[in-house]
Amino acid sequence: MPDISHCFPITDPTLIFFVVLCIILFAPIIMGKLRIPHIIGMVLAGVLIGHYGLNILERDSSFELFGKVGLYYIMFLAGLEIDMQGLKANGWRVIVFGLLTFFVPFLLVFAACMTVLHYSALSSLLLGSILGSNTLIAYPIVCKYGLQKHVSVTLCVGASMISLTIALVVLAAIVGTFNEGTGIGFWVVFILKFVLFFLFSVFLIPRLTRWFLRRYSDAVMQYIFVMAVMFLSAAVSSMIGIEGVFGAFLSGLILNRYIPHVSPLMNRIEFIGNALFIPYFLIGVGMLINMRVLFMGWHTLLIVFCLVVFGTLGKAIAAYIMQFSLRYPLYSGNMMFGLTAAHAAGSIAIVMVGIKLELPEGGYLMNDDMLNGVVMMILFTCVIGSLVTEQASRSIVLTNGTQTGQAKDDGDDEKILLPVKYPETAEKLLNMAMMMRNQKLNRGLIGLNVVFDDENRLAMQDKGKQLLENLAQAASAADVRMQSQVRIATNIANGIKHAFKEFNASEIIMGMHIHHEISKKFWGEFIQSLFNGLNRQIMLVRCEQPLNTLRRIQVAVPSRAEFEPGFYRWLERLSRMAENLECKIEFHAKPETLTLISDYIQNKHANVRAEYTVMNHWNELPKLASTIKEDHLFVVVTARKGTVSYKVAQERLPEELTRFFSGKSLMIVFPDQYGEPQDAMTFAEPQHHEQRSAYNLLLDWFRKKLGK
C-alpha cells in the first residue's frame, strides 16, 4: 500500500476548511443516530483529528481565530437571548446562585489541591477559580429546545457571568502579585478601569445602536455593526485585565433590547454562529485534548480525578441547593447543574497565564501536569454537562407539553393578511406582523398586492410580483413562511376583501396614507370602504422608524371597548409585540377597562412591562400628543359606526391625528365585530368615497358661515 503519512497533517487552508465542514455536517448525523448530544460529537471529532489523535489536522491560526470568535459567540448569544425581565425579577436569586456555583466548587477543589495533590496555595487558588467558573458550552442545546427564557436558564446565564467575573478577578490578583503587587493602588486602578468600561458600554453602545439602526436597514450592514460592537467590547474588556468573554456577554446584554428574538437580524446572528463559529470552537477544544495522559501514570489520573470529581460535585451541590431552596422541580435543578458543569477553552486560557508566571524559588505556578489535567477535565465536564442539559431540556419540554398543546388547540384562527404596495413600508409591515404572530402556531403570513385594472396593469403586476418576492425573502430570513398573490381588480378594497375571504384570513395589517395637512380624505381612496365592508380586525400602520428602536407603546382605548368581540384579539397582538420588542406599553382608558386589560396581561404575558393611566373621556386624546416621543408608537383603538364602543367624538379622529400627531409613529385599530356586512360588493363597484356624517356636514356649514 502507498505510504500517505507524509500528507498529514493537512496544511492546505482549503482542505483544512473542507475537513472542518465535513465534521460540522456529519457529526450531528452520527451523534443523532447514537442519541448523543451534537456538542459532544464536535469535541470528540476534534480529539480524533487533532495532533494527539490521528494527526489529520494541525491546530493552526484558523482554529485560534475561529475558536476565539466561537467562544465570544456563545457568550454573546447568551446575553442576547437572556430574558431581561426574568433577570431583573430574579436578581437576588441570580446573585445567590452565582456565589454558590463559584464558591462551593472553588472551596472543594482548593481543599483537594492542598491536601491530596499538595500544591501551593497560589496554584490551588488558581485551579479552584478555574473550577468555580464555567462556560455555557451546552447553551446551544437550550436554544435548540427554545428554552432560553426558562427561569432556570436565566439563573444559569446570570450566575455564569458572576462566577466568571470572580474567577477573572482572582486571576488578575494573582498576576498582580507576580508583577507590581496587589496593594491598594492595584485595586483602585483595576476598579476604576472596570467602572469606566462598564459606563462606556452602557451609555455609548445603546445610543450608537439606535442611531445606526434608524439610518441603515441593510441586512449585511446591521449584522456587521453588531459583530463590530461585540468585538470592540471584547477587546476593551481584555485591555483592562478581564477576559474578552466578559465584554462579549456584556455587549449581548446591552444589545438584547434592540435585536428582538423573532427578527431576521437575530436569525442571521444565530444561523452564522451555530453553523460555523461555535462548531469551529468546539472542534478546536477537542484538538487540545490528549487522551494519552490517562495512561502516563497515577499522578495524572489523580489530578484529573480531583478536578473532575470535586469540581463537578461542587457544581451539583450548588445547583440542587438552589433548586431545593426555591422549591423548583427536579428538572430545573438538572438544568442548572448541566449548564454550569461544563468548562472550555476559557479554563485553558487561565492555565496558560499560570504557566508563564515564574516563581521566585524556581519553576512556574502551573506545570504541564496541571495543564493536562485541566484539558482532560474539559472533556469530561463537556460530556457530563451536555448529557445532563439534554436530559433536562427534554424533561421540561415533555412536562410542559400539555400547555403547548393547549396553546395550539385554543381555537386561535390567526392568519395575518398583509396588503402591500410601497417597498419603503412593506418590510416594516412584515416586521410588525412577525412581532405579533403566535410562534407556537407556526403559521405563515399572506402577502397581497392588488393592482388596479387599467392600461398600466401589466407593468404594475410585475412590480407587485417583485415586491412580494422581496418580502417573502425577508420573511424566510426569520424562518417565517409567506404565501403571496398579485391580484387585479377594478376596486382595490374589493380585491382585498375577496383575497381576505379566499385565504380565510383573520386580520389585516396594512399601511396608511400620510397626510401632512388636514384632509377630508384622511383614510385614502378605499380604506373606509374596507373597514366598513369587513367586520374583522384591521390595523393601519404608519411607522416613522424601525420597530426595534421603539421604547414605548402608548395605547388609547375608548370606553366600553371591552364589550367588543375583538377586544382580546388586539390586546393579545399588542402584548406580543411589546414582549418581543421588550419595550414598555402604556394603556389610557377608563378604570373598568384598565382592570380587564391588567388582568389579561398578568395572566397571559406576565413579562410585559405594562403601565395603566386613567383617561375618563375620549376628548382627552389630543392631550396625549405631548407625551408621545419620536421613539414611541401611538396606538388608537377606534370603532366602526353603530358598534358598542363607537362615539361621535371619533368623527374628529382624522383631524386630531393630523393636527396633533403629525410625524409620530401611529397605529389605528378597528377591532373585530359580530356578524357580517351585507354582501353587496361586486368587482364592478366604484371606488368608495369617504362618508360624511350629518354632524360633520353641519359643523362644516357653521365654519364656512363664521369664516365669511
C-alpha positions as CSV (number, residue, x, y, z in Angstrom):
1,M,0.0,0.0,0.0
2,P,1.3,3.5,-0.8
3,D,2.6,5.5,2.2
4,I,0.3,8.6,2.7
5,S,1.6,9.6,6.1
6,H,3.6,12.4,4.5
7,C,0.3,14.0,3.5
8,F,-0.6,14.6,7.2
9,P,-1.2,16.8,9.0
10,I,-3.1,18.7,6.3
11,T,-1.7,22.2,5.9
12,D,-3.6,23.5,2.8
13,P,-6.1,26.1,4.1
14,T,-8.8,24.9,1.6
15,L,-8.5,21.3,2.6
16,I,-8.5,22.3,6.3
17,F,-11.7,24.2,5.9
18,F,-13.2,21.3,3.9
19,V,-12.4,18.8,6.6
20,V,-13.9,21.0,9.3
21,L,-17.1,21.5,7.2
22,C,-17.4,17.7,6.8
23,I,-17.2,17.3,10.6
24,I,-19.8,20.0,11.1
25,L,-22.0,18.2,8.6
26,F,-21.6,14.6,9.6
27,A,-21.0,14.8,13.4
28,P,-24.6,15.8,14.2
29,I,-25.9,13.0,11.9
30,I,-23.8,10.3,13.6
31,M,-24.4,11.6,17.1
32,G,-28.1,11.8,16.3
33,K,-28.1,8.0,15.5
34,L,-26.3,7.3,18.7
35,R,-28.6,9.6,20.7
36,I,-25.7,11.7,22.0
37,P,-25.7,15.5,22.1
38,H,-24.2,17.0,18.9
39,I,-21.8,19.2,21.0
40,I,-20.0,16.1,22.3
41,G,-19.6,14.9,18.8
42,M,-17.9,18.1,17.8
43,V,-15.4,17.8,20.7
44,L,-14.7,14.1,20.1
45,A,-14.2,14.8,16.4
46,G,-11.6,17.4,17.4
47,V,-9.9,14.8,19.6
48,L,-9.9,12.3,16.7
49,I,-8.4,14.6,14.0
50,G,-6.0,16.5,16.3
51,H,-2.3,16.2,17.0
52,Y,-3.0,13.7,19.8
53,G,-5.4,11.7,17.7
54,L,-4.9,10.7,14.1
55,N,-3.0,13.9,13.4
56,I,-5.1,14.8,10.4
57,L,-5.2,18.5,11.0
58,E,-2.8,20.9,12.7
59,R,-4.3,23.3,15.2
60,D,-3.2,26.3,13.1
61,S,-4.1,30.0,13.5
62,S,-7.5,29.5,11.9
63,F,-8.6,27.4,15.0
64,E,-7.2,30.2,17.2
65,L,-9.1,32.8,15.4
66,F,-12.4,31.0,14.8
67,G,-12.2,29.3,18.2
68,K,-12.0,32.7,19.9
69,V,-14.8,34.0,17.8
70,G,-16.9,30.9,18.7
71,L,-16.3,31.4,22.4
72,Y,-17.3,35.0,22.1
73,Y,-20.3,34.0,20.1
74,I,-21.6,31.6,22.8
75,M,-21.3,34.3,25.5
76,F,-22.8,37.0,23.2
77,L,-25.8,34.8,22.3
78,A,-26.3,34.1,26.0
79,G,-26.5,37.8,26.7
80,L,-28.6,38.5,23.6
81,E,-31.2,35.8,24.2
82,I,-31.5,36.1,28.0
83,D,-34.9,37.1,29.4
84,M,-34.1,40.6,30.7
85,Q,-37.3,40.8,32.6
86,G,-36.7,37.5,34.2
87,L,-33.2,38.5,35.1
88,K,-34.5,41.7,36.8
89,A,-37.3,39.8,38.6
90,N,-34.8,37.1,39.8
91,G,-31.9,39.5,40.6
92,W,-31.2,38.3,44.1
93,R,-31.6,34.6,43.0
94,V,-29.0,35.1,40.3
95,I,-26.6,36.7,42.7
96,V,-27.0,33.9,45.3
97,F,-26.7,31.2,42.7
98,G,-23.7,32.9,41.2
99,L,-21.9,33.0,44.5
100,L,-22.9,29.4,45.3
101,T,-21.9,28.0,41.9
102,F,-18.4,29.6,42.3
103,F,-17.5,29.2,45.9
104,V,-18.8,25.6,46.6
105,P,-16.6,24.0,43.8
106,F,-13.9,26.6,44.5
107,L,-13.6,25.5,48.1
108,L,-13.8,21.8,47.4
109,V,-11.1,21.9,44.7
110,F,-8.9,24.3,46.7
111,A,-9.0,21.9,49.7
112,A,-8.4,18.8,47.4
113,C,-5.4,20.5,45.7
114,M,-3.9,21.5,49.1
115,T,-4.4,18.2,50.9
116,V,-4.5,15.5,48.2
117,L,-2.2,16.9,45.5
118,H,0.0,19.0,47.8
119,Y,0.0,22.1,45.6
120,S,1.0,25.6,46.7
121,A,-1.7,28.0,47.9
122,L,-1.5,30.1,44.8
123,S,-1.7,27.1,42.5
124,S,-4.6,25.7,44.4
125,L,-6.3,29.2,44.3
126,L,-5.9,29.3,40.5
127,L,-7.2,25.8,40.0
128,G,-10.1,26.4,42.4
129,S,-11.1,29.6,40.5
130,I,-11.0,27.6,37.2
131,L,-13.4,25.0,38.5
132,G,-15.5,27.7,40.2
133,S,-16.2,29.4,36.8
134,N,-17.8,27.7,33.9
135,T,-18.5,28.1,30.2
136,L,-22.0,27.9,28.8
137,I,-20.9,25.1,26.4
138,A,-24.3,23.4,26.5
139,Y,-26.2,26.7,25.7
140,P,-26.9,25.7,22.0
141,I,-28.8,22.7,23.4
142,V,-31.1,25.0,25.3
143,C,-31.6,27.1,22.1
144,K,-32.5,24.0,20.1
145,Y,-35.4,23.3,22.5
146,G,-36.4,27.0,22.7
147,L,-35.9,27.3,26.4
148,Q,-33.8,30.5,26.5
149,K,-36.4,32.2,28.7
150,H,-36.9,29.4,31.2
151,V,-36.3,30.6,34.7
152,S,-33.6,28.0,35.4
153,V,-31.7,29.0,32.2
154,T,-31.9,32.7,33.2
155,L,-30.4,31.9,36.6
156,C,-27.6,29.9,34.9
157,V,-26.7,32.6,32.4
158,G,-26.6,35.3,35.1
159,A,-24.8,33.1,37.6
160,S,-22.2,32.0,35.0
161,M,-21.2,35.6,34.4
162,I,-20.9,36.3,38.1
163,S,-18.7,33.2,38.7
164,L,-16.6,34.0,35.6
165,T,-16.1,37.6,36.8
166,I,-15.0,36.4,40.2
167,A,-12.6,33.9,38.6
168,L,-11.1,36.7,36.4
169,V,-10.7,39.0,39.4
170,V,-8.8,36.2,41.2
171,L,-6.6,35.7,38.1
172,A,-6.0,39.5,37.9
173,A,-5.0,39.5,41.6
174,I,-2.6,36.5,41.2
175,V,-1.0,38.1,38.2
176,G,-0.7,41.3,40.1
177,T,1.3,39.6,42.9
178,F,3.9,38.5,40.3
179,N,4.1,41.9,38.7
180,E,3.5,45.1,40.6
181,G,1.8,43.6,43.6
182,T,-1.8,43.7,44.7
183,G,-1.7,46.7,47.0
184,I,-4.4,49.3,47.4
185,G,-3.1,51.1,44.2
186,F,-3.6,48.0,42.1
187,W,-7.2,47.5,43.2
188,V,-8.1,51.2,42.8
189,V,-6.8,51.3,39.2
190,F,-8.4,47.9,38.4
191,I,-11.8,49.0,39.8
192,L,-11.6,52.4,38.1
193,K,-10.9,50.7,34.7
194,F,-13.7,48.3,35.2
195,V,-16.2,51.1,36.1
196,L,-15.1,53.2,33.2
197,F,-15.5,50.3,30.8
198,F,-19.0,49.5,32.2
199,L,-20.1,53.1,31.9
200,F,-18.7,53.4,28.4
201,S,-20.6,50.3,27.3
202,V,-23.9,51.2,29.0
203,F,-24.1,54.8,27.9
204,L,-22.4,54.8,24.4
205,I,-23.5,51.5,22.8
206,P,-27.3,52.0,23.1
207,R,-27.1,55.5,21.7
208,L,-24.8,54.4,18.8
209,T,-27.1,51.3,18.1
210,R,-30.3,53.4,18.0
211,W,-28.6,55.9,15.6
212,F,-27.3,53.2,13.3
213,L,-30.5,51.1,13.2
214,R,-32.6,54.2,12.4
215,R,-30.5,55.2,9.4
216,Y,-29.4,51.9,7.9
217,S,-31.7,49.0,7.2
218,D,-29.4,46.9,5.0
219,A,-29.2,43.4,6.5
220,V,-25.5,42.9,5.9
221,M,-24.6,46.3,7.4
222,Q,-26.7,45.6,10.5
223,Y,-25.0,42.3,11.1
224,I,-21.5,43.7,10.6
225,F,-22.4,46.5,13.0
226,V,-23.5,44.1,15.7
227,M,-20.3,42.0,15.3
228,A,-18.2,45.1,15.5
229,V,-19.8,46.1,18.8
230,M,-19.2,42.6,20.2
231,F,-15.5,42.5,19.2
232,L,-14.9,46.1,20.4
233,S,-16.4,45.3,23.8
234,A,-14.4,42.0,24.0
235,A,-11.1,43.8,23.0
236,V,-11.6,46.6,25.6
237,S,-12.5,44.1,28.2
238,S,-9.2,42.3,27.6
239,M,-7.3,45.5,27.7
240,I,-8.5,46.3,31.3
241,G,-7.4,42.9,32.6
242,I,-10.7,40.9,32.3
243,E,-11.1,38.1,29.7
244,G,-12.8,39.1,26.5
245,V,-15.7,36.7,27.1
246,F,-17.0,39.2,29.7
247,G,-17.1,42.0,27.2
248,A,-18.9,39.8,24.6
249,F,-21.5,38.9,27.2
250,L,-22.0,42.5,28.3
251,S,-22.4,43.7,24.7
252,G,-25.1,40.9,24.3
253,L,-26.9,42.2,27.3
254,I,-26.9,45.8,26.1
255,L,-28.0,44.8,22.5
256,N,-30.7,42.5,23.9
257,R,-33.2,45.3,23.8
258,Y,-32.5,46.2,20.1
259,I,-32.5,42.8,18.5
260,P,-35.9,41.1,19.0
261,H,-35.8,37.3,19.2
262,V,-38.2,36.9,16.2
263,S,-36.4,39.4,14.0
264,P,-34.4,38.5,10.8
265,L,-31.3,40.0,12.3
266,M,-31.4,37.6,15.3
267,N,-32.0,34.7,12.9
268,R,-28.8,35.7,10.9
269,I,-26.8,36.0,14.1
270,E,-27.9,32.6,15.4
271,F,-27.5,30.9,12.0
272,I,-23.9,32.0,11.3
273,G,-22.8,31.3,14.8
274,N,-24.4,27.8,15.0
275,A,-23.4,26.9,11.5
276,L,-19.7,27.9,11.6
277,F,-18.1,29.7,14.6
278,I,-19.4,27.7,17.5
279,P,-18.7,24.3,15.9
280,Y,-15.2,25.5,15.0
281,F,-14.6,26.5,18.6
282,L,-15.8,23.0,19.9
283,I,-13.6,21.2,17.4
284,G,-10.6,23.4,18.4
285,V,-11.3,22.5,22.1
286,G,-11.2,18.8,21.2
287,M,-7.9,19.2,19.4
288,L,-6.3,20.3,22.6
289,I,-7.2,17.1,24.5
290,N,-4.6,14.4,24.8
291,M,-6.2,11.1,25.8
292,R,-2.8,9.5,26.3
293,V,-2.2,11.4,29.5
294,L,-4.7,9.0,31.1
295,F,-2.1,6.3,30.7
296,M,1.0,8.3,31.8
297,G,0.8,7.3,35.4
298,W,-1.3,7.5,38.5
299,H,-0.4,11.1,39.3
300,T,-2.0,12.5,36.1
301,L,-5.1,10.3,36.8
302,L,-5.2,11.6,40.4
303,I,-5.1,15.2,39.1
304,V,-8.0,14.5,36.6
305,F,-9.9,12.7,39.3
306,C,-9.7,15.6,41.8
307,L,-10.6,18.3,39.3
308,V,-13.5,16.4,37.7
309,V,-15.0,14.9,40.8
310,F,-14.7,17.7,43.2
311,G,-15.4,20.4,40.6
312,T,-18.5,18.6,39.3
313,L,-19.6,17.7,42.8
314,G,-19.4,21.3,43.8
315,K,-21.5,22.5,40.8
316,A,-24.1,19.8,41.6
317,I,-24.3,20.7,45.2
318,A,-24.7,24.4,44.4
319,A,-27.4,23.7,41.7
320,Y,-29.5,21.3,43.9
321,I,-29.3,23.5,47.0
322,M,-30.6,26.4,44.9
323,Q,-33.3,24.2,43.4
324,F,-34.4,22.8,46.8
325,S,-34.4,26.3,48.5
326,L,-36.5,27.8,45.6
327,R,-38.8,24.7,45.5
328,Y,-38.2,24.3,41.8
329,P,-39.0,20.9,40.2
330,L,-36.1,18.4,39.8
331,Y,-35.6,19.1,36.1
332,S,-34.8,22.7,36.9
333,G,-32.0,21.6,39.2
334,N,-30.8,19.3,36.5
335,M,-30.8,22.2,34.1
336,M,-28.8,24.4,36.5
337,F,-26.3,21.7,37.1
338,G,-25.9,20.8,33.4
339,L,-25.4,24.3,32.2
340,T,-22.9,25.3,34.9
341,A,-20.9,22.0,35.0
342,A,-19.0,22.4,31.7
343,H,-15.7,24.1,31.2
344,A,-14.0,25.0,27.9
345,A,-11.1,27.0,26.4
346,G,-11.5,29.8,28.9
347,S,-10.1,27.4,31.5
348,I,-7.1,26.7,29.3
349,A,-6.6,30.4,28.8
350,I,-6.3,30.8,32.6
351,V,-3.9,27.9,32.9
352,M,-1.8,29.3,30.1
353,V,-1.4,32.5,32.1
354,G,-0.3,30.5,35.1
355,I,2.3,28.6,33.1
356,K,4.0,31.9,32.3
357,L,4.2,33.0,36.0
358,E,7.6,32.2,37.3
359,L,8.1,31.5,41.0
360,P,10.9,33.2,43.0
361,E,12.2,29.8,44.1
362,G,12.2,28.5,40.5
363,G,9.7,26.8,38.3
364,Y,6.3,28.1,37.3
365,L,3.0,28.5,39.1
366,M,1.4,25.9,36.8
367,N,3.1,22.8,35.3
368,D,2.4,20.5,32.3
369,D,0.6,18.0,34.6
370,M,-1.8,20.7,35.7
371,L,-2.4,21.7,32.0
372,N,-3.0,18.1,31.0
373,G,-5.4,17.6,34.0
374,V,-7.3,20.8,33.1
375,V,-7.6,19.7,29.4
376,M,-9.0,16.2,30.4
377,M,-11.3,17.9,32.9
378,I,-12.7,19.9,30.0
379,L,-13.5,16.8,28.0
380,F,-15.3,15.0,30.9
381,T,-17.2,18.1,32.1
382,C,-18.3,18.9,28.5
383,V,-19.7,15.4,28.2
384,I,-21.4,15.5,31.6
385,G,-22.8,19.0,31.2
386,S,-24.1,18.2,27.6
387,L,-25.8,15.0,28.6
388,V,-27.5,16.4,31.7
389,T,-28.6,19.6,29.8
390,E,-30.1,17.5,27.0
391,Q,-32.0,15.3,29.5
392,A,-33.2,18.3,31.5
393,S,-34.4,20.1,28.3
394,R,-36.4,17.1,27.2
395,S,-38.0,16.8,30.6
396,I,-39.0,20.5,30.6
397,V,-40.5,20.2,27.1
398,L,-42.3,17.0,27.9
399,T,-43.6,18.3,31.2
400,N,-44.9,21.5,29.6
401,G,-46.1,19.7,26.5
402,T,-49.7,19.7,27.6
403,Q,-49.6,23.5,28.0
404,T,-48.1,23.8,24.5
405,G,-50.8,21.6,23.1
406,Q,-53.5,23.7,24.6
407,A,-51.9,26.8,23.1
408,K,-52.2,25.1,19.7
409,D,-55.7,23.9,20.1
410,D,-57.2,27.0,21.8
411,G,-59.2,27.9,18.7
412,D,-56.9,30.7,17.6
413,D,-57.7,31.4,13.9
414,E,-54.7,33.6,13.4
415,K,-53.9,34.2,9.7
416,I,-52.5,37.6,9.0
417,L,-53.0,39.3,5.6
418,L,-50.5,42.0,4.6
419,P,-51.7,44.1,1.7
420,V,-48.6,46.0,0.4
421,K,-48.0,48.5,-2.3
422,Y,-44.9,50.6,-1.5
423,P,-41.4,49.0,-1.0
424,E,-40.4,51.6,1.7
425,T,-43.2,50.5,4.0
426,A,-43.7,46.8,3.1
427,E,-40.8,45.5,5.2
428,K,-41.9,47.5,8.3
429,L,-45.4,45.9,8.0
430,L,-43.7,42.5,7.7
431,N,-41.6,43.1,10.8
432,M,-44.7,44.2,12.7
433,A,-46.6,41.1,11.7
434,M,-43.7,38.9,12.8
435,M,-43.7,40.6,16.2
436,M,-47.5,39.9,16.6
437,R,-47.7,36.4,15.2
438,N,-48.1,33.4,17.5
439,Q,-44.8,31.4,17.2
440,K,-46.4,28.3,18.8
441,L,-48.9,28.1,16.0
442,N,-46.1,28.4,13.4
443,R,-48.4,29.7,10.7
444,G,-47.2,31.7,7.8
445,L,-48.2,35.2,6.6
446,I,-50.0,36.2,3.5
447,G,-48.6,38.9,1.3
448,L,-51.1,40.6,-1.1
449,N,-50.6,43.2,-3.8
450,V,-53.7,44.5,-5.6
451,V,-53.3,46.1,-9.0
452,F,-55.9,48.4,-10.4
453,D,-57.3,47.1,-13.7
454,D,-56.2,49.8,-16.2
455,E,-53.8,50.2,-19.0
456,N,-50.8,50.1,-16.6
457,R,-51.8,46.8,-15.0
458,L,-49.0,44.6,-16.6
459,A,-46.2,46.9,-15.5
460,M,-47.7,47.2,-12.0
461,Q,-48.3,43.5,-11.9
462,D,-44.5,42.9,-12.5
463,K,-43.7,45.4,-9.8
464,G,-46.1,43.7,-7.4
465,K,-44.5,40.3,-8.0
466,Q,-41.0,41.7,-7.4
467,L,-42.2,43.4,-4.2
468,L,-43.8,40.2,-2.9
469,E,-40.7,38.2,-3.8
470,N,-38.5,40.6,-1.8
471,L,-41.0,40.4,1.1
472,A,-41.0,36.6,1.1
473,Q,-37.2,36.5,1.1
474,A,-37.1,38.8,4.1
475,A,-39.7,36.6,5.9
476,S,-37.7,33.5,5.1
477,A,-34.6,35.1,6.8
478,A,-36.6,34.8,10.0
479,D,-37.9,31.3,9.2
480,V,-41.4,32.6,8.5
481,R,-43.4,31.1,5.6
482,M,-45.2,33.5,3.3
483,Q,-47.9,33.0,0.7
484,S,-48.3,35.7,-1.8
485,Q,-50.7,36.8,-4.5
486,V,-50.8,39.6,-7.0
487,R,-54.5,40.4,-7.7
488,I,-56.0,42.5,-10.5
489,A,-59.2,44.3,-9.5
490,T,-61.3,47.2,-10.7
491,N,-61.9,48.1,-7.0
492,I,-58.9,47.9,-4.6
493,A,-61.0,47.5,-1.5
494,N,-63.0,44.7,-3.1
495,G,-59.8,43.0,-4.2
496,I,-58.5,43.0,-0.6
497,K,-61.9,41.8,0.8
498,H,-62.1,38.9,-1.8
499,A,-58.5,37.8,-1.0
500,F,-59.3,38.0,2.7
501,K,-62.1,35.5,2.2
502,E,-60.2,33.2,-0.2
503,F,-57.3,32.9,2.2
504,N,-59.6,32.6,5.2
505,A,-57.6,35.3,6.9
506,S,-58.3,36.5,10.5
507,E,-57.0,40.1,10.3
508,I,-55.3,42.7,8.2
509,I,-52.1,44.8,8.8
510,M,-51.6,47.5,6.2
511,G,-50.0,50.9,5.7
512,M,-51.9,54.1,5.8
513,H,-51.6,57.3,3.7
514,I,-49.6,60.1,5.2
515,H,-51.3,63.5,5.1
516,H,-49.3,66.5,6.3
517,E,-52.4,68.7,6.0
518,I,-55.9,68.2,7.3
519,S,-57.7,66.4,4.6
520,K,-61.3,65.2,4.2
521,K,-59.9,62.1,2.6
522,F,-57.8,61.1,5.6
523,W,-58.4,57.4,5.0
524,G,-57.4,57.4,1.4
525,E,-59.3,56.1,-1.6
526,F,-60.5,52.8,-0.3
527,I,-59.6,52.2,3.4
528,Q,-63.0,53.4,4.7
529,S,-64.7,51.1,2.2
530,L,-62.6,48.3,3.5
531,F,-63.3,48.7,7.3
532,N,-67.0,49.4,6.6
533,G,-67.3,46.3,4.4
534,L,-65.2,43.9,6.5
535,N,-66.1,43.1,10.2
536,R,-62.7,41.7,11.1
537,Q,-59.7,43.3,12.7
538,I,-57.8,45.9,10.6
539,M,-54.6,47.6,11.8
540,L,-53.5,50.7,9.9
541,V,-49.8,51.5,10.5
542,R,-47.6,54.4,9.9
543,C,-44.1,53.6,11.2
544,E,-41.6,56.5,11.2
545,Q,-38.6,54.5,12.5
546,P,-37.5,50.8,12.9
547,L,-39.6,48.8,15.3
548,N,-36.6,47.6,17.3
549,T,-35.7,51.2,18.3
550,L,-39.2,51.8,20.0
551,R,-39.0,52.3,23.7
552,R,-42.7,52.6,24.5
553,I,-46.1,51.8,23.0
554,Q,-49.0,54.1,24.1
555,V,-52.5,52.8,23.6
556,A,-55.7,54.9,23.7
557,V,-58.7,52.8,24.4
558,P,-62.3,54.0,24.1
559,S,-64.9,53.4,26.8
560,R,-66.9,50.1,26.5
561,A,-64.1,48.7,24.3
562,E,-64.2,45.6,26.5
563,F,-67.7,44.8,25.2
564,E,-66.4,44.5,21.6
565,P,-65.9,40.9,20.4
566,G,-62.4,41.8,19.1
567,F,-61.2,43.2,22.5
568,Y,-58.8,40.4,23.4
569,R,-57.5,39.9,19.8
570,W,-55.9,43.4,19.5
571,L,-54.8,43.2,23.2
572,E,-53.1,39.9,22.5
573,R,-51.3,41.3,19.4
574,L,-50.1,44.4,21.2
575,S,-48.9,42.4,24.2
576,R,-46.9,40.1,22.0
577,M,-45.3,43.0,20.2
578,A,-44.4,44.7,23.5
579,E,-43.0,41.4,24.8
580,N,-40.9,40.7,21.7
581,L,-39.6,44.3,21.5
582,E,-39.0,44.3,25.3
583,C,-40.5,47.8,25.4
584,K,-43.0,49.4,27.8
585,I,-46.7,49.6,26.9
586,E,-49.0,52.1,28.5
587,F,-52.8,51.9,28.3
588,H,-55.0,55.0,28.5
589,A,-58.6,54.1,29.3
590,K,-61.4,54.2,31.9
591,P,-60.7,52.3,35.2
592,E,-63.0,49.4,34.4
593,T,-61.4,48.8,31.1
594,L,-57.9,49.1,32.6
595,T,-58.8,46.4,35.2
596,L,-59.6,43.9,32.5
597,I,-56.5,44.8,30.5
598,S,-54.3,44.4,33.6
599,D,-55.8,41.0,34.5
600,Y,-55.3,39.7,31.0
601,I,-51.6,40.8,30.8
602,Q,-50.8,39.5,34.2
603,N,-52.3,36.1,33.3
604,K,-51.1,35.8,29.7
605,H,-48.0,38.0,29.4
606,A,-46.5,38.4,32.9
607,N,-43.2,39.6,31.4
608,V,-44.7,42.6,29.7
609,R,-43.8,45.9,31.4
610,A,-47.3,47.5,31.3
611,E,-48.5,50.8,32.8
612,Y,-52.1,52.0,33.2
613,T,-53.3,55.6,33.1
614,V,-56.9,56.7,33.5
615,M,-58.4,58.6,30.6
616,N,-62.0,59.4,31.5
617,H,-63.1,60.9,28.3
618,W,-62.2,60.5,24.6
619,N,-61.9,64.3,24.3
620,E,-58.6,63.9,26.3
621,L,-56.9,62.3,23.3
622,P,-55.2,65.4,22.0
623,K,-53.6,65.9,25.4
624,L,-51.6,62.7,24.9
625,A,-49.7,64.3,22.0
626,S,-47.2,66.0,24.4
627,T,-46.3,62.6,25.9
628,I,-45.6,60.9,22.5
629,K,-41.8,60.9,21.8
630,E,-40.1,60.1,18.5
631,D,-39.3,56.6,19.7
632,H,-42.9,55.9,20.8
633,L,-45.7,54.1,18.9
634,F,-49.1,55.7,19.4
635,V,-52.0,53.2,19.1
636,V,-55.6,54.3,18.8
637,V,-58.2,51.7,19.2
638,T,-61.3,53.0,17.4
639,A,-64.6,51.5,16.4
640,R,-66.9,51.3,13.4
641,K,-70.2,53.2,13.4
642,G,-73.1,51.6,15.2
643,T,-70.9,49.4,17.4
644,V,-70.9,49.4,21.2
645,S,-67.8,51.5,21.8
646,Y,-68.4,53.9,18.9
647,K,-68.9,57.6,19.9
648,V,-69.5,60.8,18.0
649,A,-66.2,62.2,19.2
650,Q,-64.4,59.6,17.0
651,E,-65.6,61.5,13.9
652,R,-62.9,64.0,14.7
653,L,-60.2,61.3,14.8
654,P,-58.7,62.1,11.3
655,E,-58.4,65.8,12.1
656,E,-57.0,65.3,15.5
657,L,-54.4,62.7,14.3
658,T,-53.3,65.0,11.5
659,R,-53.1,68.1,13.7
660,F,-51.6,66.8,16.9
661,F,-49.8,63.6,16.0
662,S,-48.1,64.5,12.7
663,G,-44.7,62.9,12.3
664,K,-45.4,60.3,15.1
665,S,-45.4,56.5,14.6
666,L,-49.0,55.6,14.5
667,M,-51.4,52.6,14.5
668,I,-55.2,52.7,14.2
669,V,-57.0,49.5,15.2
670,F,-60.5,48.6,14.0
671,P,-61.4,45.5,16.2
672,D,-63.5,42.5,15.2
673,Q,-67.2,42.9,15.2
674,Y,-70.1,40.5,15.3
675,G,-71.9,39.5,12.1
676,E,-71.1,40.1,8.5
677,P,-71.9,43.2,6.5
678,Q,-74.4,43.0,3.6
679,D,-72.5,41.2,0.9
680,A,-73.5,43.7,-1.9
681,M,-70.0,44.2,-3.2
682,T,-69.1,43.4,-6.8
683,F,-66.0,43.6,-8.9
684,A,-67.5,46.5,-10.8
685,E,-68.4,48.5,-7.7
686,P,-67.0,52.0,-8.0
687,Q,-64.3,53.3,-5.6
688,H,-65.8,54.1,-2.2
689,H,-65.8,57.8,-1.2
690,E,-65.3,58.7,2.5
691,Q,-68.6,59.0,4.2
692,R,-69.5,62.3,5.9
693,S,-71.9,62.3,8.8
694,A,-74.6,64.8,9.3
695,Y,-72.7,66.0,12.3
696,N,-69.7,66.8,10.3
697,L,-71.6,68.4,7.4
698,L,-73.4,70.7,9.9
699,L,-70.1,71.6,11.6
700,D,-68.5,72.4,8.2
701,W,-71.5,74.6,7.3
702,F,-71.2,76.6,10.5
703,R,-67.4,77.1,10.0
704,K,-68.0,78.4,6.4
705,K,-70.6,80.9,7.7
706,L,-68.4,82.0,10.5
707,G,-65.4,82.3,8.2
708,K,-67.4,84.7,6.0
